[in-house]
Amino acid sequence: MSVTVRVPAKVNVQLAVGAARPDGFHDLANVFLAVGLYDEVTVTTADELTVTCEGPDADQVPLDRTNLAARAALALAGRRGIEPAVHIHIAKDIPVAGGMAGGSADGAGALLACNELWRAGASRAELLAICADLGSDVPFSLVGGAALGTGRGERLTALDVGSTFHWVFAMAGRGLSTPAVFREFDRLAEGHDIPEPVASRDLLDALAKGDADALAAAVSNDLQPAALSLFPDLADTLDAGRAAGALTALVSGSGPTTAFLVRDTASAQKVSEALLASGTCRTVRTATAPAPGATVLPPFDTGAHADA
């Protein structure tokens, strides 16, 4: 038997970062928006726990028990006293190490798939608790849609979105380590007062109204200076997208993927072509948002998927 779950990428339209906490994490006001780029995670009954991966940059994905998908299977199995004898196959389309939560998506997908395959009966609340233990972005990968993440990003409040937003994403020639970007944030913040992170009311209103111009004026990412410090060439990509007519441009999460909000499908095509022609990025993708969260695909769709 096997179960396949589709899980979305994300973009952070606001990422407000507080000072480092004693536990090494940072308090966040993290406004997530799920976008229509997906990984598919298939879990199949097997003799032992194994992980395989295919797709762009699959060679960069760990295939041992450090993989978030494997960790998710182990976490649920441990709670239920189940032997985690499954083969996990990841069909990857979300950029690897790109600041779009591809690894987190795989963890959420594997968790939901194992819950279905094993008929483990974990509730939504229990699944979200396991997700939070796995990583700060994993709960949103399960939920999808749009949400405000507080704490270290794992405590979610669903947000209204009044329309479809169009995005272009430019993938860089190499990855960035999220821990390294946070360390650089801390270094750049030394000697400065860091305010408590708070969600922007203007941004939340823009999302609720579906107003792309207002959203473009309100997006922000406190990790962007750190990402640019570690990867200065990203500034050229941001400039190329703006010059091509993007409403706004920002680094997605910890980077190095850069995100461009555009007005419509035609604008997305124009900006995509200009970015590719600029030579400042490796490849370009377009997507709309919001997208649903982790979803069990037929023929095992029981209707119990975890949408926002």
ChimeraX attribute file (.defattr): number of C-alpha atoms within 10 A of each C-alpha:
attribute: neighborCount
match mode: 1-to-1
recipient: residues
	/A:1	10
	/A:2	18
	/A:3	24
	/A:4	27
	/A:5	29
	/A:6	26
	/A:7	33
	/A:8	34
	/A:9	30
	/A:10	32
	/A:11	27
	/A:12	25
	/A:13	26
	/A:14	27
	/A:15	28
	/A:16	23
	/A:17	22
	/A:18	21
	/A:19	20
	/A:20	16
	/A:21	10
	/A:22	7
	/A:23	6
	/A:24	9
	/A:25	15
	/A:26	20
	/A:27	19
	/A:28	25
	/A:29	23
	/A:30	29
	/A:31	28
	/A:32	28
	/A:33	29
	/A:34	28
	/A:35	26
	/A:36	21
	/A:37	22
	/A:38	24
	/A:39	24
	/A:40	24
	/A:41	30
	/A:42	25
	/A:43	30
	/A:44	20
	/A:45	17
	/A:46	14
	/A:47	11
	/A:48	11
	/A:49	19
	/A:50	18
	/A:51	20
	/A:52	16
	/A:53	18
	/A:54	13
	/A:55	13
	/A:56	13
	/A:57	14
	/A:58	17
	/A:59	11
	/A:60	11
	/A:61	18
	/A:62	15
	/A:63	19
	/A:64	14
	/A:65	15
	/A:66	11
	/A:67	16
	/A:68	26
	/A:69	29
	/A:70	24
	/A:71	17
	/A:72	30
	/A:73	28
	/A:74	20
	/A:75	19
	/A:76	24
	/A:77	19
	/A:78	12
	/A:79	11
	/A:80	14
	/A:81	10
	/A:82	14
	/A:83	15
	/A:84	22
	/A:85	17
	/A:86	22
	/A:87	19
	/A:88	28
	/A:89	21
	/A:90	26
	/A:91	19
	/A:92	22
	/A:93	18
	/A:94	27
	/A:95	27
	/A:96	23
	/A:97	23
	/A:98	25
	/A:99	26
	/A:100	29
	/A:101	26
	/A:102	27
	/A:103	27
	/A:104	28
	/A:105	32
	/A:106	36
	/A:107	30
	/A:108	37
	/A:109	34
	/A:110	32
	/A:111	32
	/A:112	31
	/A:113	30
	/A:114	29
	/A:115	20
	/A:116	23
	/A:117	18
	/A:118	18
	/A:119	9
	/A:120	16
	/A:121	11
	/A:122	17
	/A:123	10
	/A:124	15
	/A:125	9
	/A:126	12
	/A:127	21
	/A:128	24
	/A:129	15
	/A:130	21
	/A:131	25
	/A:132	18
	/A:133	14
	/A:134	20
	/A:135	17
	/A:136	20
	/A:137	26
	/A:138	28
	/A:139	28
	/A:140	36
	/A:141	32
	/A:142	31
	/A:143	26
	/A:144	28
	/A:145	24
	/A:146	29
	/A:147	24
	/A:148	23
	/A:149	24
	/A:150	21
	/A:151	16
	/A:152	19
	/A:153	24
	/A:154	23
	/A:155	20
	/A:156	19
	/A:157	13
	/A:158	16
	/A:159	18
	/A:160	17
	/A:161	21
	/A:162	14
	/A:163	15
	/A:164	16
	/A:165	22
	/A:166	22
	/A:167	28
	/A:168	26
	/A:169	28
	/A:170	28
	/A:171	25
	/A:172	23
	/A:173	11
	/A:174	13
	/A:175	18
	/A:176	19
	/A:177	16
	/A:178	18
	/A:179	11
	/A:180	14
	/A:181	24
	/A:182	20
	/A:183	15
	/A:184	18
	/A:185	21
	/A:186	18
	/A:187	11
	/A:188	13
	/A:189	14
	/A:190	10
	/A:191	8
	/A:192	9
	/A:193	9
	/A:194	12
	/A:195	10
	/A:196	12
	/A:197	19
	/A:198	16
	/A:199	17
	/A:200	17
	/A:201	10
	/A:202	14
	/A:203	21
	/A:204	23
	/A:205	18
	/A:206	23
	/A:207	23
	/A:208	15
	/A:209	15
	/A:210	17
	/A:211	18
	/A:212	21
	/A:213	14
	/A:214	17
	/A:215	24
	/A:216	20
	/A:217	13
	/A:218	18
	/A:219	21
	/A:220	22
	/A:221	18
	/A:222	18
	/A:223	23
	/A:224	23
	/A:225	17
	/A:226	22
	/A:227	26
	/A:228	18
	/A:229	16
	/A:230	16
	/A:231	17
	/A:232	12
	/A:233	14
	/A:234	25
	/A:235	18
	/A:236	15
	/A:237	26
	/A:238	21
	/A:239	16
	/A:240	22
	/A:241	31
	/A:242	20
	/A:243	13
	/A:244	16
	/A:245	18
	/A:246	24
	/A:247	20
	/A:248	20
	/A:249	25
	/A:250	28
	/A:251	30
	/A:252	28
	/A:253	29
	/A:254	30
	/A:255	27
	/A:256	31
	/A:257	28
	/A:258	28
	/A:259	29
	/A:260	26
	/A:261	28
	/A:262	27
	/A:263	18
	/A:264	14
	/A:265	16
	/A:266	11
	/A:267	19
	/A:268	25
	/A:269	15
	/A:270	16
	/A:271	27
	/A:272	24
	/A:273	14
	/A:274	18
	/A:275	27
	/A:276	17
	/A:277	11
	/A:278	14
	/A:279	12
	/A:280	22
	/A:281	22
	/A:282	12
	/A:283	14
	/A:284	18
	/A:285	16
	/A:286	20
	/A:287	18
	/A:288	19
	/A:289	22
	/A:290	24
	/A:291	24
	/A:292	23
	/A:293	30
	/A:294	32
	/A:295	26
	/A:296	25
	/A:297	17
	/A:298	11
	/A:299	9
	/A:300	15
	/A:301	14
	/A:302	11
	/A:303	10
	/A:304	11
	/A:305	20
	/A:306	18
	/A:307	15
	/A:308	18
